[in-house]
Each structure stands twice: as structure tokens, then as C-alpha cells.
């Protein structure tokens, strides 16, 4: 059985926070700079809906619009609509195209925060 490599790096435009922080979704949600992100179900797979749980304290908008782009190869932009849940939580889903070139790096951007993750080809 092939196991998906799942790595998350949270990037910030602030110089002190520019170094990526790797996270492993199999170990739980990733936290950095006040934001918490969880993706599932695990293992993440292309061509399958992926659920997003995002916590952004202080946000009051009913909806947030994010986008996902390929870092390894440009494969267009995938819009991600996140709807307000309880407290400071937002939920949504997205689906990624299959890449036949092995591991693909993606970045999810919401409210100026960039969440990068890697997913092996199925």
C-alpha cells in the first residue's frame, strides 16, 4: 500500500516567521501564528473531496474565500469557500487534480496566511 506524504508548512510574510514549520496531519491539526488547520480524511488523495477545518481567531466574516495553487507545477487555481462555523472556526472542502509526476506541492492561501502541503500521486 502506498502511503501519502503529508507535510504542512505555514508561511508568513513577516521576516521572523518566514521559515516554514513542517506539520504532519496524521499527528493532528497544524498550528502557527494563531491559526489552526486540519485537512482530511487521511490519507489525502487527489480526485477526492478534502475537508478543511480552519480556526482564525478574531475573524467575523460569514465566509472566507481561499485559493489553492500548485507549487511544484502550475495547475490553475482551485477556489476554496470556507463558511463560518461555531466560534472562530471555518469549514469547507476542495478537490485536487491528479498529478502523474509523483509528489506534488500545493499551497492554500486564506486571509494572507499560506499553508503549504505535499501530497503523493495516487
Phi, psi and omega in degrees: 000133180272131182259133178285134174275123182235114180230137178238134174234129177261124183248144179229152178283345178290131184305321183291338184251012187289335181291133180293147177246106181288140176226153180241112183300334178293343177266356179124184181298157179258136182235139176190138173054038177082355180255147176231129182233134173228137176237147178189177359286157180264148354288149178294139181225145174290159178061022179226136179303132178246125180276140180243131171237117183232130176249120178231092181304138177091352179275135181239356181298148179289331180218148173236140178250122177244177176214151177241136176227150175284136175266323181289325182204138179287123180232030181085181177253136177251113178289144178230110178267122179248126181257143182297132175250216179282146177060233181257021183268150176229144179231150176190189176207161176210170178221134183254146178289157178280136176245127184271007184257030179084216183295137180239132176264133180235158174226130176256125179243125178219128176052040178078357177262139181245125179244110181256140179215158180244141180222127176292151173294145179286000000 
